[in-house]
Amino acid sequence: MVSMELLMPVAAMLAFDILFALMTVLVKKALDGGLNPVVLIALRQFVAAVFLAPIAYFRERAARPKFTKEIFAYLFMSALLGALFAQYLFFLGLSYTTATLAATVSNMTPVFTFLIAVPLRLETVDVRSKAGVAKIAGTLLSVGGATLLSLYKGAALTHITSSAQEHITTTTSKGRWMLGSALLLVNCITFAFWMLLQGKLTKKYPAVISSTAFMALISSLQAGALALTTQRHLSVWLLRGTTQIATVLFAGVGVSGIGYVLMTWCIEKRGPVFTAGFLPLIQIIAAVLDLFILHEQLYLGRSTRPKLTLEILAYLFFSAVFGAALSQYTFFYGLQYTTATFAITFINLSPVLTFLIAVVLRMEPLKVKSMAGAAKITGMLMSLAGLLLLSLYKGVPLTHQAATALSPAAHNTDGGGDRSWMLGTMALLANCMFFSFWLLLQTRLTKKYPAIYSSTALMFFISTLQGGVLTVAVERRASLWMLTDKLEIITVLYAGIIGSGAGYLIMTWCVEKKGPVFTAAFIPIIQIMVATIDFFFLHEQIYLGSVLGSVLMVLGLYLVLWGKKRDEASPVSCATNKQLDEEADYVQAVKL
């Protein structure tokens, strides 16, 4: 009996891996055939809900717990993270890359799940034991493999030629490949958060079939609302051909229905890290199906790196100075003399500073008499107002959580006095300015050196040397380099892999695609996410001031993005207006 209890979760995850790999190949063919990703999510989740509803009704009728508002909140977030966001990012990334790459990048999910679970105390790590060392070594090896996959392609190991392969090699540009890789990476992070959220949900609502059915229904409504908002043509809802129909049915019944029930059951029995550990097997199955069904080449790696010149090296040097060395040092210094809440709130000034500096340097167009310009200015002012409201007004609690975590450091004001607090505030202000300059510098760098993976890796290598030289110069004790506590080791790994590695890579890509002001405008969302994580995992209260400030910041962000979109949608009109202004100046000069 004991052995069966151990083997059942293993067998369940192996079954899920096979189902998911088959779905990946089918979805790739369906997306290439014109099926809309959001429509696919809405339809497959609806199919899953219809398939699971009668099973859940009869199977768990007597054991189903009471459906409360808290359970609904968990299910809503579970549907948003695990179905809508994760699936949309996966399908979009899959449409820009290949089924093999999508399955390979999914191997990062156990790494992110492990790194997120440890700080939240959902997973234990003893660095002095063999098991703890194996976990850390496995994490580093997985990151190394994902980095190799992204940066190095190499020679083809197979000799398959087909129209599909010619299409991939001739029409899939480097930018689309990088975009697909970045989307797949964000999918891994989103899916990791979903697995950890499921760990909480299964304890509060252990009816796994019913919870999966509810999640499928809610996510189907979410995806349907998104599809109706973004797609005005009803023709996108029509399934054309046997492949698209088979994809929706298999993805709905096989993966969203049976697969998610198996995975949720495994999370309940063995935890999120155990469940995520089986996802790398999907790559092997998908690679075999890719080779024999989609006829795609198997490569040793991938190589598209431009030549590294002295000019590029100079840009990378200053990018490392502003974005890594000075920005991180001033943030950590300010955090040391203030509190974590104050530091997170203070960095919301970055969008305002980035916008002002970009306008002064003429890197961001601003016409105060136009609708787009007025929207940008209003959005920035609303974001600043939301920041002040978050900082100065707390309000009444809107939830009734029984907090079990320690009181936040914001209540500790005995550390350094007024002078230390002022030093910390000045350091955080300098951090915002350095970070804004880094975003603007990245705009130039990505145009001259568009290999964002390589540029991010080189930037951090240079900043490591810069930080090392500075540390050796000011600190003579070698003992400072020793990590003596488990929390210190986890902090370094998490900050390096997720914060510096994945985070800066995604930001650099956004700067390349949409510019520094667009990228900086999303920074205030960090505080909203922190409050959400606090509520679901640390059981912290949500206050009226936080909600009002968050609403103002989101509205401000929407206005800025709307203004940016209006600017991008009218380049011809902008050029015409500029030409008319120049002609008017010329006529005026002739008259004088």
Backbone torsions as a table, in degrees:
resi	resn	phi	psi	omega
1	MET	NA	-40.5	-179.7
2	VAL	-64.4	-42.4	-179.5
3	SER	-64.9	-38.1	178.4
4	MET	-65.3	-37.3	178.0
5	GLU	-64.4	-30.7	177.9
6	LEU	-79.8	-34.6	-175.4
7	LEU	-81.7	-27.9	-176.5
8	MET	-60.5	-46.9	176.6
9	PRO	-61.7	-35.8	177.9
10	VAL	-63.5	-47.2	179.2
11	ALA	-63.5	-37.9	179.5
12	ALA	-63.7	-42.7	-179.4
13	MET	-71.6	-33.8	175.3
14	LEU	-64.3	-40.0	176.8
15	ALA	-63.4	-41.5	177.8
16	PHE	-62.4	-42.0	179.7
17	ASP	-59.2	-43.2	179.9
18	ILE	-65.3	-44.8	179.5
19	LEU	-62.1	-42.9	-177.3
20	PHE	-68.1	-39.7	179.4
21	ALA	-64.5	-42.5	177.2
22	LEU	-62.8	-41.4	178.9
23	MET	-63.7	-38.2	-179.4
24	THR	-58.8	-44.2	180.0
25	VAL	-67.4	-43.0	178.6
26	LEU	-63.5	-43.9	-179.0
27	VAL	-63.8	-39.0	178.3
28	LYS	-59.0	-44.1	178.3
29	LYS	-66.6	-39.5	-179.1
30	ALA	-68.2	-41.7	178.7
31	LEU	-65.9	-39.9	175.6
32	ASP	-63.9	-24.7	178.2
33	GLY	-85.1	1.5	174.3
34	GLY	105.6	5.3	179.8
35	LEU	-71.9	131.2	-179.6
36	ASN	-72.9	132.9	-177.2
37	PRO	-61.4	-41.4	-178.2
38	VAL	-68.5	-39.3	176.7
39	VAL	-63.1	-40.6	177.4
40	LEU	-59.4	-43.2	179.1
41	ILE	-63.1	-47.2	-178.4
42	ALA	-60.5	-44.4	-177.3
43	LEU	-71.4	-43.4	-178.0
44	ARG	-67.8	-36.6	178.4
45	GLN	-69.3	-34.8	176.4
46	PHE	-66.7	-42.1	176.4
47	VAL	-60.3	-42.2	179.3
48	ALA	-63.9	-41.3	179.7
49	ALA	-63.6	-43.1	178.9
50	VAL	-65.0	-38.0	-179.5
51	PHE	-69.4	-40.0	-173.9
52	LEU	-86.2	-25.6	-173.7
53	ALA	-55.9	-52.9	-179.7
54	PRO	-66.2	-34.3	177.9
55	ILE	-64.0	-45.5	-180.0
56	ALA	-65.1	-37.3	-177.3
57	TYR	-64.2	-46.5	-176.3
58	PHE	-83.8	-35.1	-175.1
59	ARG	-76.1	-38.8	-173.8
60	GLU	-116.9	23.7	-177.6
61	ARG	-62.0	-39.4	-177.2
62	ALA	-87.3	-22.5	-174.0
63	ALA	-103.8	2.0	-175.9
64	ARG	-76.2	124.1	180.0
65	PRO	-70.6	172.0	178.7
66	LYS	-67.8	138.4	-177.8
67	PHE	-89.7	107.6	-176.7
68	THR	-107.6	173.5	177.0
69	LYS	-63.9	-36.4	178.8
70	GLU	-64.5	-42.6	177.9
71	ILE	-63.1	-41.1	178.9
72	PHE	-62.6	-39.9	178.2
73	ALA	-62.0	-43.1	177.6
74	TYR	-62.6	-44.7	-179.1
75	LEU	-66.0	-38.0	178.7
76	PHE	-63.1	-46.4	178.7
77	MET	-68.6	-34.3	177.2
78	SER	-64.5	-41.9	177.0
79	ALA	-66.0	-39.8	-178.4
80	LEU	-66.1	-45.4	-176.9
81	LEU	-80.0	-49.8	-171.0
82	GLY	-82.0	-24.1	-177.7
83	ALA	-110.1	-61.5	-173.6
84	LEU	-68.8	-61.6	-175.5
85	PHE	-65.3	-51.1	-175.3
86	ALA	-62.8	-46.0	-178.1
87	GLN	-70.0	-40.2	-179.7
88	TYR	-64.0	-45.3	178.0
89	LEU	-62.6	-40.0	-180.0
90	PHE	-65.8	-46.9	-178.3
91	PHE	-66.6	-39.6	179.5
92	LEU	-66.8	-43.3	176.5
93	GLY	-64.4	-36.8	178.1
94	LEU	-65.0	-36.4	-179.5
95	SER	-68.5	-23.7	180.0
96	TYR	-94.6	-11.0	-176.5
97	THR	-128.5	-137.8	178.8
98	THR	-129.6	165.2	179.6
99	ALA	-64.2	-35.3	179.6
100	THR	-65.2	-46.4	179.9
101	LEU	-63.6	-42.3	-179.8
102	ALA	-59.9	-43.5	178.7
103	ALA	-68.3	-32.9	-178.5
104	THR	-71.2	-44.1	179.2
105	VAL	-63.7	-29.3	177.3
106	SER	-61.4	-16.9	177.1
107	ASN	-64.5	-17.3	178.4
108	MET	-76.1	-14.0	-178.0
109	THR	-58.8	-44.6	176.4
110	PRO	-60.9	-33.9	179.7
111	VAL	-65.4	-49.5	-179.8
112	PHE	-65.6	-38.7	178.4
113	THR	-61.5	-43.3	179.4
114	PHE	-64.9	-46.6	-176.7
115	LEU	-67.8	-33.2	178.0
116	ILE	-79.0	-34.6	-176.8
117	ALA	-69.5	-34.0	-176.8
118	VAL	-66.6	-50.2	178.0
119	PRO	-62.2	-30.3	178.7
120	LEU	-83.9	3.4	177.6
121	ARG	61.8	30.9	174.2
122	LEU	-95.5	-7.2	178.4
123	GLU	-142.9	136.6	-179.2
124	THR	-99.8	143.5	178.0
125	VAL	-136.4	121.4	175.1
126	ASP	-106.9	103.2	-173.8
127	VAL	-67.9	-13.8	179.8
128	ARG	-91.5	-5.8	179.4
129	SER	-101.2	162.7	178.7
130	LYS	-65.4	-36.2	179.7
131	ALA	-64.3	-42.5	178.9
132	GLY	-65.1	-42.1	178.1
133	VAL	-64.7	-38.4	179.0
134	ALA	-64.7	-39.8	178.4
135	LYS	-62.4	-46.0	-179.0
136	ILE	-66.2	-44.0	179.9
137	ALA	-63.9	-41.1	177.9
138	GLY	-63.7	-37.8	176.8
139	THR	-61.6	-46.5	-179.6
140	LEU	-65.5	-39.5	178.6
141	LEU	-64.8	-39.7	178.8
142	SER	-64.7	-41.3	177.6
143	VAL	-64.3	-40.4	177.6
144	GLY	-62.1	-39.7	178.2
145	GLY	-66.9	-41.6	178.2
146	ALA	-65.0	-38.8	177.9
147	THR	-64.9	-42.7	178.0
148	LEU	-62.3	-40.9	179.6
149	LEU	-62.6	-38.4	-176.2
150	SER	-76.6	-35.6	-171.7
151	LEU	-96.4	-19.3	-171.6
152	TYR	-133.2	125.4	179.6
153	LYS	-102.3	-53.8	175.7
154	GLY	77.7	-166.9	-175.5
155	ALA	-81.9	152.9	177.9
156	ALA	-72.0	133.8	179.3
157	LEU	-92.8	-9.3	176.7
158	THR	-124.3	169.4	-176.7
159	HIS	-128.5	55.1	-179.2
160	ILE	-101.7	128.6	177.2
161	THR	-121.4	132.1	179.0
162	SER	-156.1	169.5	178.6
163	SER	-66.5	-32.6	178.3
164	ALA	-65.4	-43.4	-179.7
165	GLN	-66.3	-39.2	177.8
166	GLU	-63.0	-37.8	178.1
167	HIS	-62.2	-42.4	-179.2
168	ILE	-65.1	-46.0	-173.3
169	THR	-76.8	-22.3	-176.2
170	THR	-100.3	-28.2	-174.5
171	THR	-109.8	-19.4	-179.6
172	THR	-84.2	104.3	-177.4
173	SER	-77.7	168.8	178.5
174	LYS	-61.8	-37.1	-179.5
175	GLY	-64.1	-41.4	178.8
176	ARG	-66.9	-37.0	178.0
177	TRP	-64.7	-44.0	179.1
178	MET	-66.2	-40.1	177.4
179	LEU	-61.0	-44.8	178.2
180	GLY	-62.0	-41.5	179.1
181	SER	-63.0	-43.3	179.8
182	ALA	-64.3	-41.8	179.0
183	LEU	-64.2	-39.1	178.0
184	LEU	-67.1	-34.6	177.8
185	LEU	-66.6	-43.9	177.1
186	VAL	-64.6	-34.9	176.0
187	ASN	-59.2	-41.0	178.7
188	CYS	-61.5	-43.3	180.0
189	ILE	-64.5	-44.8	179.5
190	THR	-62.1	-43.1	-179.7
191	PHE	-66.8	-34.2	176.8
192	ALA	-63.6	-43.2	176.9
193	PHE	-63.4	-37.4	178.5
194	TRP	-63.3	-42.7	-178.8
195	MET	-63.7	-39.5	178.2
196	LEU	-68.7	-36.5	177.3
197	LEU	-66.6	-36.9	176.9
198	GLN	-63.3	-33.3	176.4
199	GLY	-59.1	-36.7	176.6
200	LYS	-75.7	-41.0	-175.1
201	LEU	-65.4	-40.3	-177.3
202	THR	-65.9	-23.7	176.1
203	LYS	-77.6	-34.2	-178.9
204	LYS	-87.4	-27.1	-178.0
205	TYR	-140.7	80.8	-171.4
206	PRO	-73.4	0.2	177.6
207	ALA	-80.1	89.3	-169.0
208	VAL	-68.7	-34.8	179.9
209	ILE	-69.4	-43.7	178.7
210	SER	-64.9	-42.6	-179.6
211	SER	-64.7	-37.8	177.8
212	THR	-67.6	-38.6	178.0
213	ALA	-64.9	-44.5	177.8
214	PHE	-63.1	-42.2	179.9
215	MET	-61.5	-42.4	179.6
216	ALA	-64.2	-41.2	180.0
217	LEU	-65.9	-46.7	-179.0
218	ILE	-64.0	-43.3	-179.6
219	SER	-67.5	-31.3	176.0
220	SER	-64.5	-41.0	177.0
221	LEU	-67.5	-40.6	178.6
222	GLN	-61.9	-47.9	-179.7
223	ALA	-66.9	-37.4	177.5
224	GLY	-62.6	-43.6	177.7
225	ALA	-63.2	-40.9	178.5
226	LEU	-65.9	-40.3	-179.9
227	ALA	-66.2	-41.6	179.1
228	LEU	-66.9	-29.3	179.4
229	THR	-75.3	-40.4	-174.4
230	THR	-94.3	-23.3	-177.2
231	GLN	-119.1	109.7	-177.2
232	ARG	-85.2	-15.2	-177.2
233	HIS	-91.1	124.2	179.3
234	LEU	-69.5	-15.0	-178.5
235	SER	-66.2	-20.6	-179.0
236	VAL	-68.6	-18.4	-179.4
237	TRP	-84.3	-8.1	-179.5
238	LEU	-85.0	130.0	178.4
239	LEU	-89.4	124.8	-176.7
240	ARG	-109.3	118.1	175.1
241	GLY	91.3	163.9	-178.2
242	THR	-67.5	-34.4	-176.8
243	THR	-62.7	-46.3	-179.0
244	GLN	-66.2	-40.4	178.2
245	ILE	-64.9	-45.7	179.4
246	ALA	-63.6	-36.4	179.4
247	THR	-63.8	-46.6	-179.8
248	VAL	-62.8	-45.6	-178.5
249	LEU	-65.9	-45.2	-178.8
250	PHE	-68.2	-43.6	179.1
251	ALA	-64.5	-35.9	-179.5
252	GLY	-74.1	-52.1	-177.3
253	VAL	-77.6	-48.8	-173.2
254	GLY	-73.2	-44.8	-173.9
255	VAL	-99.5	-60.0	-179.5
256	SER	-64.4	-32.5	178.7
257	GLY	-85.0	-78.2	-176.0
258	ILE	-67.1	-45.1	-175.1
259	GLY	-62.0	-46.8	-178.2
260	TYR	-69.6	-31.6	174.6
261	VAL	-64.4	-45.0	178.3
262	LEU	-61.3	-43.6	-178.1
263	MET	-67.8	-42.1	178.0
264	THR	-63.8	-38.5	177.3
265	TRP	-64.4	-40.6	177.8
266	CYS	-64.9	-38.4	177.0
267	ILE	-62.8	-39.7	179.3
268	GLU	-65.6	-39.1	-174.7
269	LYS	-83.0	-43.5	-170.7
270	ARG	-120.8	-7.3	177.8
271	GLY	97.7	164.1	-175.7
272	PRO	-69.8	-35.1	-177.4
273	VAL	-68.8	-41.6	175.8
274	PHE	-59.8	-46.2	-178.2
275	THR	-63.3	-45.2	-179.7
276	ALA	-65.5	-25.1	-178.2
277	GLY	-64.9	-17.8	-179.6
278	PHE	-91.2	-8.2	-176.3
279	LEU	-65.7	-31.9	178.2
280	PRO	-58.7	-22.0	178.7
281	LEU	-65.9	-20.1	179.0
282	ILE	-61.3	-34.7	-177.1
283	GLN	-60.5	-44.4	-177.8
284	ILE	-63.2	-44.9	-179.9
285	ILE	-65.9	-43.4	-178.7
286	ALA	-66.2	-36.5	179.5
287	ALA	-63.8	-41.3	178.5
288	VAL	-65.9	-44.2	178.3
289	LEU	-65.9	-37.8	177.2
290	ASP	-58.9	-43.6	-175.5
291	LEU	-68.9	-41.8	-172.9
292	PHE	-93.6	-22.8	-177.3
293	ILE	-105.3	-50.3	-179.6
294	LEU	-89.2	-9.3	177.5
295	HIS	56.3	46.6	178.0
296	GLU	-96.6	149.8	179.3
297	GLN	-71.8	148.8	169.2
298	LEU	-100.9	125.5	-175.7
299	TYR	-109.7	158.2	174.3
300	LEU	-74.4	-27.3	-179.2
301	GLY	179.4	-149.8	-178.8
302	ARG	-152.0	134.4	-176.5
303	SER	-139.4	113.1	179.1
304	THR	-140.7	32.4	-172.4
305	ARG	-85.4	127.6	177.0
306	PRO	-69.2	172.3	179.9
307	LYS	-72.0	138.4	-179.5
308	LEU	-92.3	111.2	-178.7
309	THR	-104.1	173.8	178.0
310	LEU	-64.1	-36.7	178.1
311	GLU	-63.7	-45.1	178.3
312	ILE	-63.5	-39.3	178.7
313	LEU	-63.1	-38.1	177.4
314	ALA	-64.7	-43.4	176.7
315	TYR	-60.8	-43.6	179.5
316	LEU	-64.3	-36.6	179.5
317	PHE	-62.4	-48.8	-179.0
318	PHE	-73.3	-28.8	173.8
319	SER	-63.9	-39.9	176.8
320	ALA	-66.8	-38.5	-180.0
321	VAL	-64.0	-49.6	-176.2
322	PHE	-78.0	-47.8	-170.6
323	GLY	-81.2	-29.9	-175.7
324	ALA	-111.8	-59.7	-172.5
325	ALA	-67.5	-66.2	-175.0
326	LEU	-68.8	-42.5	-177.9
327	SER	-62.6	-48.8	-178.6
328	GLN	-70.4	-37.8	-178.8
329	TYR	-64.6	-45.9	-179.8
330	THR	-66.4	-34.1	178.1
331	PHE	-67.2	-47.5	179.7
332	PHE	-65.0	-36.5	178.6
333	TYR	-66.5	-45.0	177.7
334	GLY	-66.0	-36.8	178.2
335	LEU	-64.4	-34.4	-179.6
336	GLN	-65.0	-34.4	-175.3
337	TYR	-100.0	-2.3	176.7
338	THR	-125.4	-133.7	177.8
339	THR	-134.8	163.6	-179.6
340	ALA	-64.8	-40.9	179.5
341	THR	-62.5	-44.9	179.5
342	PHE	-64.0	-41.0	-179.0
343	ALA	-64.9	-44.1	179.9
344	ILE	-64.3	-40.2	178.3
345	THR	-66.5	-37.5	-174.4
346	PHE	-68.6	-33.7	-177.4
347	ILE	-69.4	-8.4	174.8
348	ASN	-67.5	-11.2	174.9
349	LEU	-73.4	-15.3	-176.9
350	SER	-57.0	-43.9	178.3
351	PRO	-59.9	-39.5	-179.8
352	VAL	-64.9	-47.5	-179.7
353	LEU	-64.9	-42.0	178.6
354	THR	-61.0	-42.7	179.9
355	PHE	-64.0	-46.0	-178.6
356	LEU	-64.6	-44.9	-179.7
357	ILE	-66.5	-40.2	-179.9
358	ALA	-64.6	-38.0	177.9
359	VAL	-66.9	-43.8	179.5
360	VAL	-62.1	-40.6	-179.5
361	LEU	-83.9	3.8	178.5
362	ARG	60.3	34.0	174.6
363	MET	-97.1	-9.1	178.7
364	GLU	-132.6	120.0	179.5
365	PRO	-70.4	141.2	179.5
366	LEU	-147.3	113.6	175.1
367	LYS	-117.8	105.4	-172.2
368	VAL	-66.7	-19.4	-179.2
369	LYS	-87.5	-9.4	-179.5
370	SER	-94.1	162.4	178.0
371	MET	-64.1	-39.5	-179.2
372	ALA	-64.9	-44.8	179.4
373	GLY	-63.8	-43.3	178.0
374	ALA	-63.1	-36.9	179.1
375	ALA	-65.8	-41.0	179.0
376	LYS	-62.4	-48.1	-178.7
377	ILE	-63.9	-45.3	179.3
378	THR	-62.8	-40.8	179.1
379	GLY	-62.9	-42.3	178.1
380	MET	-64.7	-41.9	178.8
381	LEU	-65.6	-38.2	178.1
382	MET	-67.4	-38.6	176.8
383	SER	-63.1	-41.8	178.3
384	LEU	-65.2	-39.3	177.4
385	ALA	-64.4	-40.2	176.7
386	GLY	-63.1	-38.7	176.9
387	LEU	-61.6	-45.8	179.6
388	LEU	-65.0	-38.4	179.5
389	LEU	-65.5	-40.7	177.1
390	LEU	-63.2	-36.9	-174.8
391	SER	-79.2	-36.5	-169.0
392	LEU	-104.4	-18.5	-175.1
393	TYR	-125.3	127.6	-179.6
394	LYS	-101.6	-51.5	177.3
395	GLY	79.4	-172.3	-177.1
396	VAL	-84.1	152.0	176.7
397	PRO	-71.4	138.6	179.2
398	LEU	-99.3	-8.9	178.8
399	THR	-121.8	171.9	-179.0
400	HIS	-129.5	52.6	-180.0
401	GLN	-78.9	144.3	172.8
402	ALA	-94.5	93.3	-173.6
403	ALA	-66.3	129.6	177.3
404	THR	-110.4	-11.8	-179.3
405	ALA	-77.3	166.2	177.2
406	LEU	-68.2	155.3	178.2
407	SER	-63.4	141.0	-178.2
408	PRO	-65.9	159.1	-177.1
409	ALA	-68.2	-8.8	-179.4
410	ALA	-64.5	-21.9	-178.5
411	HIS	-84.0	-9.7	-177.2
412	ASN	-94.0	103.5	-179.1
413	THR	-116.3	19.8	-177.1
414	ASP	-93.9	-4.0	-167.6
415	GLY	-69.5	-52.2	-169.4
416	GLY	-133.1	-0.1	180.0
417	GLY	78.0	-177.8	-177.2
418	ASP	-62.8	-38.0	-176.6
419	ARG	-67.3	-41.5	178.9
420	SER	-65.7	-39.2	178.1
421	TRP	-64.3	-39.2	178.2
422	MET	-65.6	-40.6	177.1
423	LEU	-61.5	-43.1	178.5
424	GLY	-62.8	-41.4	178.6
425	THR	-62.9	-44.0	178.5
426	MET	-63.8	-38.5	178.8
427	ALA	-65.0	-40.4	178.7
428	LEU	-68.3	-34.9	175.3
429	LEU	-65.0	-42.8	176.4
430	ALA	-62.9	-37.1	176.5
431	ASN	-59.5	-44.2	178.4
432	CYS	-61.6	-40.6	-179.3
433	MET	-68.1	-45.0	178.9
434	PHE	-62.1	-41.6	-179.1
435	PHE	-66.1	-37.4	177.0
436	SER	-65.0	-44.0	177.3
437	PHE	-63.0	-36.3	178.0
438	TRP	-64.2	-42.9	178.6
439	LEU	-60.3	-42.3	179.5
440	LEU	-68.7	-36.6	178.1
441	LEU	-67.5	-35.3	179.4
442	GLN	-63.9	-29.0	177.1
443	THR	-59.6	-43.1	177.9
444	ARG	-70.5	-41.9	-174.9
445	LEU	-65.0	-42.3	-177.4
446	THR	-66.2	-25.1	176.1
447	LYS	-76.1	-35.1	-178.5
448	LYS	-87.2	-26.0	-177.0
449	TYR	-140.6	79.7	-171.5
450	PRO	-73.5	0.5	177.6
451	ALA	-80.3	87.3	-169.8
452	ILE	-69.7	-30.5	177.0
453	TYR	-64.6	-48.0	-178.7
454	SER	-66.6	-42.3	-178.8
455	SER	-64.6	-38.9	177.9
456	THR	-66.7	-41.3	178.4
457	ALA	-64.5	-43.9	179.4
458	LEU	-66.1	-38.6	178.9
459	MET	-60.6	-43.3	-178.9
460	PHE	-74.6	-29.3	174.2
461	PHE	-65.5	-43.9	178.4
462	ILE	-65.5	-42.1	-179.8
463	SER	-67.8	-29.0	174.5
464	THR	-63.8	-43.7	176.8
465	LEU	-64.4	-41.6	179.1
466	GLN	-62.9	-48.0	178.5
467	GLY	-64.6	-36.9	178.2
468	GLY	-65.2	-43.7	178.7
469	VAL	-63.3	-42.9	179.4
470	LEU	-63.9	-41.7	-179.7
471	THR	-65.1	-44.1	178.9
472	VAL	-63.0	-33.6	-177.9
473	ALA	-72.7	-37.4	-174.5
474	VAL	-100.5	-20.3	-177.8
475	GLU	-123.6	116.0	-176.1
476	ARG	-90.9	-10.7	-175.5
477	ARG	-87.4	122.9	179.6
478	ALA	-71.0	-19.7	-178.1
479	SER	-66.3	-19.9	180.0
480	LEU	-66.4	-22.0	-178.1
481	TRP	-83.1	-7.1	-178.2
482	MET	-86.9	127.7	174.0
483	LEU	-91.4	110.8	-171.2
484	THR	-102.6	-8.2	-175.0
485	ASP	-125.7	150.0	179.5
486	LYS	-60.4	-39.9	-179.8
487	LEU	-63.7	-37.6	178.6
488	GLU	-64.3	-43.0	179.8
489	ILE	-64.3	-45.5	-180.0
490	ILE	-64.5	-39.5	179.3
491	THR	-61.9	-44.1	180.0
492	VAL	-64.2	-45.0	-179.8
493	LEU	-64.9	-45.2	-178.0
494	TYR	-66.7	-46.4	179.9
495	ALA	-64.9	-36.5	-179.4
496	GLY	-72.8	-47.7	-174.4
497	ILE	-78.1	-49.2	-174.8
498	ILE	-89.4	-52.4	-176.4
499	GLY	-66.1	-56.1	-177.4
500	SER	-81.9	-47.4	-175.5
501	GLY	-69.1	-73.0	-176.5
502	ALA	-67.3	-41.8	-176.0
503	GLY	-63.7	-51.4	-179.1
504	TYR	-67.2	-32.6	177.6
505	LEU	-63.6	-45.3	179.2
506	ILE	-65.6	-41.3	178.7
507	MET	-63.6	-41.9	179.0
508	THR	-62.3	-41.1	178.2
509	TRP	-64.1	-41.0	178.4
510	CYS	-65.3	-38.8	176.8
511	VAL	-62.2	-41.3	179.6
512	GLU	-63.8	-39.7	-173.5
513	LYS	-85.5	-41.0	-170.5
514	LYS	-122.9	-7.9	177.7
515	GLY	98.4	165.5	-175.1
516	PRO	-70.7	-35.7	-177.9
517	VAL	-67.4	-42.7	176.1
518	PHE	-58.0	-45.9	-177.9
519	THR	-64.8	-45.9	-178.1
520	ALA	-66.3	-26.5	-176.8
521	ALA	-65.1	-19.9	-178.5
522	PHE	-88.7	-6.4	-177.0
523	ILE	-61.1	-40.4	178.5
524	PRO	-58.6	-20.6	179.4
525	ILE	-64.6	-20.9	-179.9
526	ILE	-56.4	-42.3	-177.0
527	GLN	-66.6	-37.4	178.2
528	ILE	-65.3	-40.7	179.0
529	MET	-66.3	-39.2	177.9
530	VAL	-61.5	-42.4	178.4
531	ALA	-63.8	-38.3	179.1
532	THR	-66.2	-44.7	178.1
533	ILE	-63.7	-40.9	176.8
534	ASP	-57.9	-40.6	-175.7
535	PHE	-70.2	-45.5	-173.6
536	PHE	-82.3	-32.3	-174.1
537	PHE	-106.7	-40.0	-179.1
538	LEU	-100.1	-3.5	176.4
539	HIS	57.8	42.9	176.1
540	GLU	-84.9	156.3	177.7
541	GLN	-72.6	150.6	170.5
542	ILE	-108.4	126.4	-174.1
543	TYR	-105.7	160.4	-178.1
544	LEU	-60.6	-40.0	179.6
545	GLY	-61.9	-38.2	178.9
546	SER	-64.9	-41.2	-179.1
547	VAL	-67.8	-46.7	-179.3
548	LEU	-63.6	-43.7	178.5
549	GLY	-63.9	-39.2	179.0
550	SER	-65.5	-40.1	178.8
551	VAL	-63.0	-42.9	178.3
552	LEU	-62.7	-41.8	-179.3
553	MET	-67.1	-39.1	179.0
554	VAL	-66.8	-42.5	177.2
555	LEU	-63.2	-41.1	176.7
556	GLY	-62.1	-42.1	177.3
557	LEU	-61.6	-42.1	-180.0
558	TYR	-62.8	-41.4	179.8
559	LEU	-65.3	-40.7	178.8
560	VAL	-63.3	-45.7	-179.8
561	LEU	-65.2	-36.6	177.3
562	TRP	-65.1	-42.9	176.7
563	GLY	-62.0	-41.0	177.5
564	LYS	-62.7	-41.4	-179.4
565	LYS	-65.3	-39.4	177.8
566	ARG	-63.9	-38.8	177.5
567	ASP	-64.2	-42.6	-178.9
568	GLU	-71.2	-27.1	-176.4
569	ALA	-81.0	-11.5	-177.3
570	SER	-129.0	55.6	178.0
571	PRO	-69.3	-32.7	-178.5
572	VAL	-68.2	-43.1	179.9
573	SER	-65.1	-36.8	178.2
574	CYS	-63.9	-42.7	179.6
575	ALA	-65.3	-38.7	179.0
576	THR	-64.7	-43.2	179.0
577	ASN	-63.0	-39.3	178.8
578	LYS	-63.8	-41.4	-179.8
579	GLN	-65.6	-41.4	178.4
580	LEU	-63.4	-38.9	177.5
581	ASP	-63.3	-41.8	179.8
582	GLU	-65.3	-40.3	177.7
583	GLU	-65.0	-39.0	178.4
584	ALA	-64.2	-41.1	177.3
585	ASP	-62.9	-38.6	-179.5
586	TYR	-66.2	-44.9	179.0
587	VAL	-62.0	-41.3	179.5
588	GLN	-63.7	-39.2	179.8
589	ALA	-67.3	-38.0	178.6
590	VAL	-64.4	-40.4	179.1
591	LYS	-62.8	-39.4	179.6
592	LEU	-69.1	NA	NA
